[in-house]
């Protein structure tokens, strides 16, 4: 199959993709059409079905695997597929692994590295808390390994939450060596827990979309709640230590305008905010460069990074 990342303007498409999203719409002239998002493991692409009542357009829906015939066009600087025919595929005609974006890093190796970091925690209460999640809670472990860190933007792939969490934790570990005043046990525990609420905020693949709780509460609040619930099962867990840990989670977006319920009030919360922001921004930039691998020089303005970006590769 020809992967989405390899499609270029003018290419003819005749392949199977996951229908990530489907939405009926109407043109300014009142003519019905359909907005579709196609997905494979390399990414997504917008598509348009301009004649949804055409006999060649099968009865398909969101999360169906569909065989698409069409042509890649450039619309206002973005590629999209002009779809002529659609056929819903039967089980056995496709390999689901080809349609789910997945981390380029080995998930098992990353998880072992995270467990080794847990083993380095000296505070008995914090170690028990981490083990309660990452060792003993099988449902959480399965979800954590397979979740993304975002619907889009950065680490939006299977294993993305694990990859992001490990990167943030390793950055925080470096901060502790550079600034020994930091409480390493608290900071590393906060780093490993800071985004665990995303296992509830974002639904599993292939949906990878916001849940009702995700929309209503958000991963920051839910992550703080999850930590409090596990800590309640550890006899004698110090109240102040739990408050400091929850504060780090609640403040890890750094500013109110970034959706942070609290502003960092302790040094560990400040360190976590910068580590999280660093990894998110650099991964975002990396993914932009990978998606524009054929372009060199200036890539145009990006609203997420608030700059006109340039490739040096």
Backbone as a ProteinNet text record, in pm:
[ID]
protein_1_A
[PRIMARY]
XXXXXXXXXXXXXXXXXXXXXXXXXXXXXXXXXXXXXXXXXXXXXXXXXXXXXXXXXXXXXXXXXXXXXXXXXXXXXXXXXXXXXXXXXXXXXXXXXXXXXXXXXXXXXXXXXXXXXXXXXXXXXXXXXXXXXXXXXXXXXXXXXXXXXXXXXXXXXXXXXXXXXXXXXXXXXXXXXXXXXXXXXXXXXXXXXXXXXXXXXXXXXXXXXXXXXXXXXXXXXXXXXXXXXXXXXXXXXXXXXXXXXXXXXXXXXXXXXXXXXXXXXXXXXXXXXXXXXXXXXXXXXXXXXXXXXXXXXXXXXXXXXXXXXXXXX
[TERTIARY]
83.9	0	87.1	31.4	102.5	58	155.6	122.3	88.5	8.7	-38.2	78.7	183.8	296.2	367.8	346.4	414.9	329.6	203.6	115.5	154.8	146.1	180.4	66.4	65.1	-35.4	-31.1	-149.7	-159	-159.5	-124.2	-123.2	-264.7	-276.3	-402.9	-399.9	-511	-521.7	-612.8	-563.9	-646.6	-597.8	-633.3	-581.6	-685.1	-653.9	-740	-688.8	-780.7	-747.3	-853.9	-818.6	-916.4	-992.3	-1126	-1206.2	-1206.7	-1115.3	-1100.3	-1222.4	-1279	-1391.8	-1473	-1602.9	-1693.8	-1798.5	-1821.8	-1919.8	-1990.5	-2122.1	-2200.5	-2195.9	-2192	-2186.3	-2262	-2276.3	-2348.2	-2267	-2254.7	-2184.4	-2268	-2209.2	-2281.4	-2402.3	-2395.7	-2506.7	-2608.8	-2591.6	-2688.2	-2666.3	-2551.2	-2523.7	-2457.6	-2508.7	-2450.4	-2315.2	-2225.6	-2097.7	-2054.5	-1943	-1895.6	-1748.6	-1720	-1581.8	-1535.4	-1420.2	-1366.5	-1220.7	-1178.9	-1037.4	-990.6	-893.5	-835.3	-712.1	-687.8	-573.6	-502.7	-369.3	-289.5	-183.6	-89.3	6.4	102.6	104.5	195.2	129	-3.2	-69.4	-211.4	-263.5	-400.3	-401.6	-510.4	-527.5	-675.8	-708	-845.9	-889.1	-1014.8	-1071.6	-1210.7	-1254.6	-1387.8	-1460.5	-1584.6	-1673.2	-1776.4	-1753.5	-1837.9	-1972.2	-1979.3	-2104.9	-2139.4	-2185.7	-2210.6	-2321.4	-2407.9	-2516.4	-2478.2	-2355.3	-2305.2	-2309.1	-2356	-2359.7	-2223.1	-2116.4	-1982.2	-1938.6	-2017.2	-1985.5	-2064.3	-1993.8	-2059.5	-2111.2	-2186.8	-2243.7	-2138.5	-2062.9	-1950.5	-1974.7	-1895	-1910.1	-1775.4	-1772.6	-1652.2	-1600.2	-1468.9	-1394.4	-1410	-1472.3	-1469.6	-1335.8	-1292.2	-1177.6	-1234	-1191.9	-1252.8	-1147.8	-1185.9	-1101.9	-1142.7	-1045.2	-1072.2	-1008.6	-1087.5	-1034.4	-1054	-947.4	-957.5	-825.7	-815	-695	-657.8	-526.8	-477.4	-470.6	-538.6	-537.5	-474.4	-438.7	-386.8	-492.6	-542.8	-644.3	-592.7	-568.1	-519.8	-395.9	-306.7	-178.8	-177.4	-292.9	-298.9	-347.6	-290.4	-330.3	-460.7	-543.8	-666.2	-701.5	-778.5	-815.9	-956.6	-968.6	-1098.7	-1146.7	-1242.5	-1283.5	-1390.3	-1365.5	-1460.3	-1540.7	-1472.3	-1540.5	-1494.4	-1584.8	-1554.2	-1619.6	-1542.5	-1594.7	-1554.9	-1651.2	-1620.2	-1553	-1441	-1361.8	-1407.1	-1386.5	-1419.1	-1297.3	-1323.5	-1214.6	-1128.3	-999.2	-906.6	-846.6	-911.2	-858.5	-753.7	-742.3	-652.2	-584	-470.1	-396.6	-408.3	-484.1	-509.3	-382.8	-271.9	-147.5	-96	-140.1	-96.8	-168.3	-269.8	-353.7	-350	-272.3	-259.4	-119.4	-106.8	26.7	88.2	215.2	279.2	418.3	461.8	593.3	702.9	801	916.2	1009.2	984.2	1067.4	998.5	1078.7	1026	950.4	822.5	739	787	824.7	872.6	1000.5	1092.1	1218.7	1193.9	1105.4	1075	1012.4	922.7	855.9	954.7	1047	1150.1	1234.5	1263.1	1341.2	1264.1	1133.2	1050	1048.5	1038.9	1040.3	1173.2	1282	1412.4	1417.6	1355.9	1350.8	1264.8	1157	1075.8	1159.2	1241.1	1326.1	1427.8	1456.3	1555.1	1493.6	1360.4	1293.2	1317.8	1363.4	1399.3	1284.3	1198.2	1086.8	989	967.1	887	742.3	685.1	545.6	531.9	623.7	617.1	644.3	736.9	764.3	641.9	576.4	455.5	346.2	335.1	235.1	261.8	386.7	422.6	402.8	441.8	424.3	276.8	194.5	51	-7.2	46.8	3.1	76.4	207.8	288.8	330.6	304.8	340.7	217	132.5	23.9	-108.5	-130.6	-259.1	-250.2	-289.3	-273.1	-353.1	-473.4	-555	-490.3	-437.7	-370.4	-246.7	-166.6	-43.1	-74.6	-175.1	-213.1	-255.3	-338.7	-385.6	-270.6	-184.3	-73.4	21.8	49.6	142.2	86.1	-45.5	-106.5	-169.1	-170.7	-234.5	-144	-207.7	-134.1	-122	-35.9	-23.2	-111.6	-173	-258.5	-340.2	-453	-532.9	-455.7	-392	-304.9	-185.9	-121.1	-12.8	116.4	127	253	225.3	308.2	296	155.4	93.4	-42.5	-42.9	24.1	36.8	40.2	20.7	27.9	165.4	167.1	293.1	338	259.3	297.3	299.3	203.4	199.5	320.5	356.9	475.2	602	614.3	734.2	750	640.4	644.1	675.5	610.3	632.5	777	832.6	971.7	1066.6	1041.2	1127.2	1123.1	1002.6	987.4	1057.6	1042.7	1106.2	1257.8	1312.4	1457.8	1509.6	1432.4	1470	1471.6	1369.9	1363.4	1479	1518.8	1633	1760.3	1773.8	1889.2	1882.3	1763.9	1750.1	1798.3	1768.3	1806.8	1958.9	2028.1	2174.4	2232.9	2165.2	2214	2175.4	2062.3	2012.1	1978.6	2079	2058.4	1956.5	1920.4	1819.4	1682.7	1661.7	1534.7	1516.2	1392.4	1357.2	1335.8	1437.7	1434.4	1316.6	1291.6	1181.9	1047.5	1024.7	898.6	889.2	996.1	992.2	975.6	1050.2	1039.1	903.8	851.3	717.4	613.7	625.3	532.7	544.8	667	688.2	622.3	633.7	574.1	422.3	369	222.9	155.9	233.8	174.6	67.4	80.8	-15	-96	-92.1	-163.3	-313.9	-365.8	-507.6	-546.4	-448	-478.8	-527.9	-501.8	-558.6	-710.5	-764.7	-909.3	-960.3	-872.9	-914	-934.7	-851.1	-853.1	-887.9	-980.1	-1024.1	-915.1	-919.9	-818.8	-824.4	-715.5	-715	-810.3	-872.9	-846.9	-919.2	-1008.8	-1080.1	-983.2	-906.2	-812.3	-878.2	-991.3	-1066.1	-1102.6	-1143.8	-1175.7	-1300.2	-1290.2	-1404.3	-1491.2	-1608.8	-1693.3	-1620.8	-1556.3	-1481	-1363.8	-1304.7	-1194.7	-1239.6	-1357.5	-1411.9	-1454.2	-1514.3	-1571	-1467.4	-1371.5	-1276.3	-1133.4	-1088.1	-952.3	-852.5	-740	-644	-573.2	-560.6	-488.9	-567.1	-695.2	-779.6	-791.7	-815.9	-832.4	-704	-588.8	-461.7	-441.7	-477	-467.7	-560.5	-679.7	-775.1	-723.3	-664.5	-613	-504.1	-414.4	-307.6	-365.6	-462.7	-523.9	-592.2	-659.8	-728.7	-631	-519.1	-420.2	-351.8	-319.7	-253.5	-340.4	-472.4	-564.3	-552.7	-502.6	-485.7	-350.4	-265.6	-132.8	-134.9	-128.2	-139.9	-30.7	-73.2	21	79.3	24.7	79.5	70.9	183.2	183.8	96.6	12.8	-79.2	-4.5	99.9	174.4	241.9	298.1	363.3	263.2	143.7	40	-0.2	-13.9	-51.2	55.2	181.7	290.4	289.2	264.2	258	140	24.2	-92.7	-71.1	-4.4	23	107.9	209.2	293.8	210	118.5	31.8	-60.5	-122	-217.1	-150.4	-19.5	51.5	140.5	134	235.8	215.6	103.2	89.5	137.7	173.3	247.9	171.1	71.5	-0.1	-149.9	-228.7	-373.4	-419.1	-358.5	-400.9	-366.7	-281.5	-249.1	-331.6	-435.8	-523.5	-474.1	-381.1	-326.9	-413.2	-469	-550.6	-471.3	-341.3	-254.5	-127.3	-64.4	65.8	172.1	286.3	387.7	424.5	414.3	445.6	565.5	607.9	727.3	822.3	949.1	1050.4	1029.6	984.8	962.4	851	748.2	640.4	690.8	777.9	835.7	921.3	1003.5	1089.3	1005.2	896.6	810.4	745.4	701.2	639.6	734.9	859.7	954.1	994.7	1006.8	1039.9	927.1	804.4	687.9	678.6	697.1	687.9	799.4	919	1032.4	1006.6	966.2	945.3	829.4	721.4	606.3	643.3	714.2	748.5	848.9	949.9	1050.1	992	903.4	838.3	746.8	676.2	592.3	675.5	790.6	879.4	931.5	970.6	1022	918.1	793.1	688.3	658.5	668.2	650.2	759	883.1	994	977.5	934.2	915	803.7	699.9	588.6	618.8	731	774.3	914.2	941.7	1076.6	1125.1	1028.9	1068.6	1095.6	1062.2	1081.7	1207.3	1277.2	1393.3	1373.5	1450	1438	1315.1	1249.9	1136.9	1011.2	940.9	822.8	692.6	701.8	582.3	550.9	450.6	413.5	337.7	372.8	301.5	239.7	108.6	38.8	71.7	103.5	134	267.8	364.1	496.3	514.1	412.9	407.8	531.4	569.5	688.4	684.4	754.2	777.9	894.8	868.8	966.6	1059.2	1181	1280.2	1346.3	1362.7	1432.8	1581.7	1664.6	1810.1	1864.6	1771.8	1813.1	1845.1
-119.5	0	124.1	234.2	361.2	436.8	465	529.1	677.1	728.3	866.5	965.4	939.4	1033	1042.7	942.6	940.6	997.2	1031.1	1082	1223.6	1251.6	1382.5	1431.3	1561	1619.8	1552.2	1514	1449	1297.6	1239.6	1093.5	1037.4	922.4	848.9	753.1	747.2	665.1	546.8	427.2	307.1	209.5	239.5	164.3	158.5	79.6	66.4	157.8	233.3	320.3	305.9	347.5	355.8	487.3	480.1	602.6	655.7	746.9	802.2	886.2	956.4	1046.4	1067	1080.4	1107.8	1206.8	1310.3	1412.3	1463.7	1463	1517.4	1669.7	1731.9	1877.5	1923.1	2053.4	2111.3	2229.1	2238.1	2350	2476.7	2590	2717.7	2715.1	2629.6	2618.5	2513.6	2458.2	2362	2219.7	2190.8	2055.8	1973.8	1854	1772.3	1713.1	1702	1632.8	1578.4	1506.4	1446.6	1478.5	1523.3	1540.1	1409.6	1363.4	1236	1256	1188.2	1183.4	1040.2	1019.8	888.1	871.7	751.1	728	597.6	600.4	479	502.8	413	425.5	541.8	603.1	716.5	851.3	853	981.3	983.9	1104.7	1123.1	1219.7	1215.1	1308.8	1338	1463.3	1501.5	1447.2	1415.3	1369.9	1429	1442.3	1495.5	1399.8	1369.4	1292.7	1390.9	1440.2	1546.1	1493.9	1362.9	1304.5	1182.5	1205.8	1093.8	998.6	1044.2	958.6	879.6	893.8	818.9	668.7	584.7	439.5	380.8	447.3	397	422.8	501.1	530.3	433.5	338.8	238.9	297.3	217.2	258.6	237.1	341.1	331.1	423.8	406	489.5	507	592.6	616.8	485.3	465.6	350.3	226.3	240.8	133.4	136.7	20.3	14.1	18.1	116.5	139.5	142.3	82.1	90.8	217.5	304.5	437.6	449.8	500.6	537	687	756.9	901.3	961.5	1093.3	1166.2	1268.7	1286.2	1380.8	1519.9	1615	1754.4	1842.3	1962.3	2062.3	2170.6	2184.5	2286.6	2381.5	2504.8	2609.2	2565.1	2499.2	2461.3	2328.3	2260.4	2130.7	2023.8	1903.9	1794.1	1732.8	1694.3	1622.2	1529.6	1426.5	1328.9	1359.1	1371.3	1384.4	1242.2	1194.4	1053.8	1030.4	927.8	891.6	766.4	670.5	545.6	501.2	434.5	379.7	242	148.4	14.3	-24.7	-68.5	-114.7	-250.9	-265.5	-388.2	-489.8	-616.1	-725	-757.8	-812.1	-855.4	-957.4	-940.5	-1026.4	-958.5	-851.5	-777.5	-674.3	-651.2	-547.1	-595.7	-537.7	-564.7	-442.2	-451.3	-332.8	-257.4	-329.6	-263.7	-164.6	-177.1	-84.2	50.1	58.6	177.9	254.1	205.7	274.5	331	461.1	520.1	467.7	431.2	369.9	429.7	432.6	487.3	415.4	490.4	431.6	361.3	380.8	319.3	195.1	100.6	-24.3	-0.8	-34.5	-7.1	-85.1	-210.6	-291.1	-237.2	-194.6	-138.2	-9.2	75.8	201.7	174.6	75.6	49	-5.5	-89.7	-139.7	-25.4	72.3	188	268.1	280.5	350.7	274.7	141.6	61.1	73.9	84.6	103.6	236.6	339.1	468.6	459.9	383.5	362.9	294.6	198.7	129.1	218.2	334.3	426.2	521.2	519.4	607.7	555.5	643.7	603.2	619.5	718.6	740.2	622.7	555	433	457.5	570.4	599.6	625.7	703.3	733.7	609.6	525.8	402.9	311.2	297.3	215	269.6	401.4	463.9	431.8	447.1	419.4	271.9	184.9	40.9	3.4	74	46.7	71.2	169.4	198.2	111.3	124.3	74.6	-71.6	-135.4	-275.6	-361.3	-317.1	-400.3	-381.3	-265.1	-236.8	-276.7	-398.3	-451.2	-372.5	-331.5	-254.7	-120.1	-55.2	72.4	54.7	-48.6	-72.6	-91.7	-172.5	-197.3	-68.4	10.2	136.4	234.8	243.8	338.9	307.4	180.8	141.5	172.9	165.6	177.8	313.1	402.4	532.6	630.4	728.6	840.6	949.4	1046.5	1159.9	1275.9	1263.6	1371.2	1318.8	1384	1350.1	1387.3	1502.6	1548.4	1618.8	1706.4	1793.8	1717.3	1638.5	1567	1431.7	1332.9	1197.7	1140.6	1167.4	1119.4	981.4	884.9	751.2	648.2	521.4	413.4	415.9	417.2	427.5	570.4	665.9	806.6	856.3	811.7	854.1	801.7	677.4	618.7	691.1	713.6	780.1	920	995.3	1131.4	1128.9	1040.6	1032.7	997.8	902	862.7	978.5	1050	1164	1272.4	1303.9	1406.5	1362.6	1236.5	1185.5	1191.5	1158	1162.3	1306.3	1398.8	1539.7	1585.1	1544	1580.7	1519	1398.1	1334.5	1415.2	1466.2	1553.4	1681.4	1740.9	1862.7	1838.6	1719.9	1689.6	1682.2	1635.3	1631.6	1771.3	1857.3	1994.4	2085.1	2053.4	2134.4	2041.2	2003.5	1906.6	1951.2	2079.5	2127.3	2064.8	2016.7	1953.8	1823	1796.3	1669	1568.1	1484.4	1393.3	1296.6	1237.9	1141.4	1204.6	1324.8	1394.2	1430.8	1486.3	1532.6	1416.9	1309.5	1196.7	1127	1119.7	1062.4	1148.7	1278.9	1370.7	1358.1	1343.9	1329.9	1203.8	1094.7	969.2	970.2	1054.3	1060	1176.9	1270.7	1398.7	1386.6	1290.3	1276.9	1148.2	1078.3	950.2	967.3	1086.4	1112.4	1099.7	1100.2	1086.3	946.6	848.9	716	718	822.1	839.5	955.7	1049.3	1166.1	1131.5	1041.6	1007.6	860.3	830.3	692.3	611.5	478.6	393.6	405	365.1	356	244.2	254.8	355.4	488.2	499	626.3	739.4	720.7	823.6	961.3	970.3	1095.4	1123.9	1247.5	1285.5	1213.4	1158.5	1096.3	1205	1166.8	1263.5	1319.4	1231.3	1278.4	1366.3	1332.2	1414	1554.9	1566.1	1697.4	1773.7	1703.1	1769.9	1799.4	1710.2	1723	1751.6	1681.1	1698.7	1610.1	1583.7	1487.3	1537.9	1669.7	1723.4	1694.1	1725.8	1700.8	1550.9	1474.2	1330.2	1264.9	1312.1	1258	1283.4	1402.2	1435.2	1345.3	1320	1232.9	1089.3	1041.2	904	884.1	982.3	974.5	972.7	1057.7	1063.4	931.5	870.1	744.3	632	624.2	520.6	547	672.5	706.7	671.7	680	647.7	501.8	416.8	275.8	242.3	344.7	324.1	380.6	292.6	333.9	433.3	543.9	641.7	736.3	736.1	825	970	1040.6	1176.3	1273.3	1345.7	1439.4	1547.8	1603.7	1711.6	1659.5	1539.1	1481.2	1461.2	1414.1	1396.3	1531.1	1633.1	1766.4	1821.3	1799.6	1846.9	1773.8	1643.5	1565.4	1608.9	1624.1	1669.8	1809.5	1895.6	2030.3	2025.6	1940.1	1927.6	1887.8	1794.6	1751	1864	1930.7	2037.9	2159.9	2176.6	2295.8	2266.8	2145.4	2110.9	2178	2245.2	2327.6	2470.7	2501.9	2623.4	2753	2775.9	2903	2878.2	2968.2	2952.5	2948.8	3032.4	3039	2912.7	2827.7	2699	2585.8	2620.9	2521.4	2464.2	2531.6	2482.3	2530.1	2438.4	2482.2	2559.6	2530.7	2600.4	2646.6	2749.9	2798.2	2736.6	2692.3	2628.1	2712.1	2649.4	2717.7	2655.1	2537.2	2473.3	2445.6	2431	2419.7	2295.3	2186.6	2063.1	2081.8	2157.9	2184.9	2268.6	2364.5	2447.3	2362.9	2274.3	2187.9	2097.5	2041.7	1953.9	2029.9	2151.3	2233.4	2252.5	2287.2	2311.5	2183	2072.6	1945.6	1901.1	1913.2	1875.9	1963.6	2092.4	2185.8	2162.5	2134.8	2108.8	1988	1876.8	1755.3	1771.4	1835.3	1855.2	1941.8	2051.4	2143.1	2080.6	2013.6	1954	1838.3	1759.8	1652.4	1710.8	1818.7	1885.5	1930.9	1994.2	2041.9	1923.1	1815.8	1697	1639.4	1630.4	1573.8	1664.2	1795.1	1888.4	1865.8	1851.8	1828.5	1695.6	1591.9	1460.8	1464.4	1543.3	1553.7	1646.1	1715.5	1803.7	1765.2	1634.7	1586.1	1621.3	1646.1	1680	1828.8	1906.7	2051.6	2092	2187.9	2242.2	2392.9	2449.6	2593.3	2626.5	2735.8	2785.5	2704.2	2670.4	2583.9	2659.8	2788.2	2867.3	2882.6	2963.4	2993.8	2877.4	2844.1	2740.7	2803.3	2790.3	2857.3	2794.2	2665.1	2599	2645.2	2664	2708.6	2859	2923.9	3070.2	3127.1	3063.3	3109.4	3059.5	3132.5	3086.2	2988.9	2860.3	2756.6	2731.7	2688.8	2660.6	2526.3	2449.8	2322.2	2342.6	2278.4	2283.7	2150	2057.3	1923.5	1923.5
0	0	0	-47	-44.1	80.5	168.5	294.7	274.7	367.4	359.2	355.2	433.2	436.5	302.1	214	84.5	-28.3	0.4	-104.3	-144.2	-274.3	-328.9	-417.6	-441.2	-529.2	-664.9	-713	-842.6	-836.8	-721.1	-708	-716.5	-780.7	-777.6	-658.4	-588	-467.8	-496.5	-466.4	-475.5	-368.8	-244.1	-130.9	-19.4	82.4	199.3	310.4	372.2	484.4	592.1	711.6	819.4	806	810.8	811.7	954.3	981.3	1115.8	1155.3	1057	1086.3	958.9	977.2	865.6	912.6	831.8	869.2	744.8	748.7	637.8	642	526.5	517.9	393.1	379.6	265.4	212.1	80.9	19.9	30.3	-7.4	-5.1	-96.6	-197.2	-292.3	-250.5	-130.5	-80.8	-126.3	-186.3	-235.1	-124.9	-95.1	12.1	-28.3	67.9	48.6	183.7	187.9	312.6	337.1	460	505.3	567.3	525	573.5	613.5	718.9	754.7	738.8	651.2	628	716.7	764	852.8	819.7	827.2	836.4	943.1	957.4	1067.4	1050.2	931.5	908.7	929.8	948.7	970.3	917.3	900.9	853	734.2	658.2	546.9	529	503.9	476.1	340.1	329.7	202.8	188.3	64.9	35.5	-58	-21.2	-109	-162.4	-281.9	-336.2	-387.5	-416.6	-464.8	-380	-256	-163.3	-208.4	-299.6	-347.4	-472.5	-516.1	-630.5	-598	-689.4	-664	-627.5	-666.4	-636.1	-493.6	-420.3	-280.1	-191.7	-131.4	-47.9	82.6	154.6	283.1	391.5	422.6	516.1	634.9	739.7	858.1	926.1	1027.3	1105.2	1163.3	1154.5	1204.4	1117.8	999.4	900.6	827.7	782.4	692.3	551.1	472.9	342.2	231.2	119.4	-0.4	-74.8	-96.6	-151.6	-290.3	-382.8	-513.8	-531.5	-566.6	-584.5	-626.6	-609.9	-653	-546.8	-527.4	-427.6	-489.5	-426.1	-470	-363	-403.9	-310.1	-294.1	-170.3	-144.1	-38.1	-77.5	13	91	19.3	78.2	150	157.3	225.2	127.3	141	53.9	102.7	7.5	40.8	-75	-44.9	-146.6	-197.5	-328.2	-393.4	-422.5	-343.4	-346.9	-453.8	-536.8	-641.9	-606.7	-540.3	-503.9	-365.5	-293.2	-160.9	-148.8	-97.6	-68.4	73.1	154	289.1	280.6	351.5	344.9	449.4	416.7	508.9	594.1	713.3	800.1	726.6	734.8	662.6	541	495.6	380.7	421.8	552.2	600.6	728.2	758.3	880.9	970.7	1082.5	1166.6	1206.6	1225.9	1265.2	1163.5	1039	934.3	943.6	1029.4	1030.9	1162.3	1255.6	1383.8	1395.9	1412.4	1430.1	1558.9	1555.2	1671.1	1691.7	1814.5	1847.8	1769.2	1726.5	1657.2	1755.3	1885	1988.2	2044.2	2093.1	2144.8	2276.4	2278.4	2395.1	2517.5	2498.6	2609.7	2671.3	2585.3	2633.4	2710	2657.8	2726.6	2863.2	2868	2995.5	3099.3	3054.7	3145.8	3200.5	3114.9	3159	3263.8	3243.8	3341.7	3474.9	3468.8	3590.6	3665.1	3591.1	3655.3	3730.2	3672.1	3739.9	3866.3	3859.1	3978.8	4087	4045.7	4140.6	4209.1	4148.6	4207	4309.7	4323.2	4419.9	4561.4	4648.8	4785.1	4884.5	4863.6	4955.5	4946.3	5058.8	5059.1	5014.7	5054.5	5018.9	4868.6	4815.8	4672.7	4588.4	4632.6	4558.2	4559.9	4674.1	4682.3	4591.1	4585	4499	4352.1	4310.5	4171.8	4138.1	4229.2	4205.5	4200	4276.2	4274	4135.1	4065.3	3927.9	3826.2	3822.6	3710.8	3722.7	3836.8	3854.7	3883.8	3976.2	4025.6	3952.7	3892.1	3826.7	3679.1	3647.9	3512.3	3409.4	3444.9	3350.3	3319.5	3424.6	3402.3	3315.6	3344.9	3268.5	3120.7	3091.2	2952.1	2884.2	2951.3	2894.8	2876.8	2977.4	2973.2	2857.8	2835	2727.9	2589.5	2575.7	2442.6	2413.9	2513.3	2495.2	2420.9	2361.1	2303.6	2409.9	2383.5	2475.6	2431.6	2315	2264.4	2147.4	2121.9	2004.4	1878.3	1882.9	1774.1	1838.8	1770.9	1818.4	1842	1949.9	1974.8	2038.5	2006.3	2060.9	2042.7	1930	1905.1	1841.9	1906.7	1850.9	1963.1	1927.4	2025.1	2091.8	2224.6	2296.5	2318.5	2270.3	2281.4	2424.6	2504.7	2644.9	2720.7	2696	2759.6	2713.9	2584.1	2531	2590	2593.3	2648.2	2797.3	2872	3016.6	3048.5	2974.6	2997.8	2966.6	2858.2	2821.9	2928.3	2975.9	3079.5	3207.9	3244	3366.3	3355.9	3240.7	3222.6	3224.3	3169.1	3177.8	3323.8	3398.5	3540	3618.4	3581.2	3647.6	3624.2	3501	3473.3	3556.8	3564.8	3645.7	3789.3	3841.4	3980.3	3996	3892.7	3900.9	3886.3	3809.5	3790.4	3906.4	3970.1	4081.6	4198.6	4276	4386.1	4490.2	4489.5	4583.6	4556.8	4436.7	4402.1	4478.1	4518.6	4579.9	4466.8	4443.3	4328.3	4335.7	4450.5	4463.1	4427.9	4477	4448.3	4301.4	4246.6	4107.7	4010.3	4028.6	3936.4	3948.7	4069.5	4086.6	4015.4	4031.3	3964.2	3812.6	3763.3	3618.9	3565.2	3640.5	3594.9	3603.8	3692.1	3711.9	3640.5	3587.6	3547	3439.4	3347.7	3238.7	3246.1	3358.6	3365.6	3346.2	3371.6	3347.6	3201.6	3112.1	2969.3	2934.6	3022.3	3000.1	3012	3075.2	3087.1	3002.3	2971.1	2892.6	2746.5	2693.7	2551.4	2536	2446.5	2425.5	2355.3	2367	2302.3	2150.8	2086.2	1940.8	1898.1	1781.3	1678.4	1696.5	1797.8	1813.7	1848	1955.3	2002.1	2002.3	2071.4	2077.2	2222.7	2250.1	2387.4	2438.3	2558.9	2625.1	2688.1	2738.7	2808.9	2931.1	3010.1	3126.2	3084	2969.7	2918.9	2887.5	2827.7	2794	2918.6	3014.6	3131.8	3240.5	3257.9	3368.3	3321.3	3218.5	3168.9	3242.3	3175.8	3230.4	3355.4	3370.5	3486.7	3614.4	3614.1	3730.9	3756.5	3650.7	3668.6	3718.7	3671.3	3718.3	3866.4	3912.3	4054.7	4136.1	4083.3	4151.4	4159	4051.3	4047.7	4152.3	4164.1	4263.3	4404.5	4429.7	4563	4598.3	4500.8	4526.2	4559	4487	4514.8	4649	4676.9	4802.5	4922.6	4906.9	5016.3	5058.3	4969.2	5000.9	5060	5079	5138.4	5279.8	5377.2	5516.8	5555	5614.5	5666	5562.4	5439.4	5335.5	5385.5	5392.8	5450.3	5371.3	5441.2	5376.6	5299.1	5359.3	5292.8	5166.3	5172.5	5055.6	4942.5	4975.2	4873.2	4813.9	4897.4	4848	4753.8	4787.6	4700.7	4566.6	4571.9	4448.7	4362.3	4424.7	4349.7	4293.4	4370.6	4321.5	4194.7	4194	4074.7	3952.7	3972.5	3862.7	3818.8	3915.6	3885.2	3823.1	3843.3	3794.2	3673.8	3617.6	3517.2	3381.6	3358.8	3238.3	3260.8	3383.8	3412.4	3427.6	3341.7	3341.6	3324.3	3381.5	3371.4	3225.9	3141.9	3002	2923.6	2981.7	2919.7	2980.2	3055.4	3114.7	3245.2	3310.2	3436.4	3553	3634.6	3748.7	3852.8	3862.2	3956.6	3886.5	3944.4	3898.2	3989.2	3934.3	4018.9	4140.7	4258.2	4384.2	4453.7	4407.3	4461.5	4345.6	4376.6	4272.5	4185.8	4247.4	4172.2	4068.4	4102.9	4007.9	3891.2	3921.3	3815.6	3721.5	3779.2	3697.4	3608.2	3663.3	3584.7	3469.8	3495.5	3390.3	3273	3302.1	3193.8	3122	3195.2	3131.1	3038.5	3085.3	3004.7	2880.2	2897.8	2785.8	2684.5	2734.3	2645.8	2557.4	2619.1	2539.9	2442.3	2485.9	2397.5	2277.3	2301.8	2193.5	2095.7	2147	2059.2	1978.8	2040	1965.1	1857.4	1889.2	1790.1	1671.3	1700.5	1594.2	1512.8	1580.8	1511.9	1416.8	1463.3	1378.5	1259.1	1278.1	1166.4	1061.6	1106.2	1013	939.9	1012.1	949.5	846.2	872.6	778.2	661.2	668.9	558.9	513.1	512.5	483.8	343.4	251.9	115.1	98.7	200.5	192.9	269.7	218.8	287.9	304.6	397.1	419.9	502.5	467.7	545.9	519.8	628.1	619.6	640.7	678.2	701.6	849.4	877.3	1016.5	1077.9	1202.3	1276.3	1400	1413.8	1523.3	1658.4	1659.9	1787	1844	1756.4	1800	1783	1726.7	1715.1	1646.8	1536.5	1465	1321.8	1234.4	1099.1	1106.6	1079	1105.6	987.4	1019.3	915.4	942.8	835.9	847.4	823.6	906.1	886.9	839	809.7	764.7	616.3
[MASK]
+++++++++++++++++++++++++++++++++++++++++++++++++++++++++++++++++++++++++++++++++++++++++++++++++++++++++++++++++++++++++++++++++++++++++++++++++++++++++++++++++++++++++++++++++++++++++++++++++++++++++++++++++++++++++++++++++++++++++++++++++++++++++++++++++++++++++++++++++++++++++++++++++++++++++++++++++++++++++

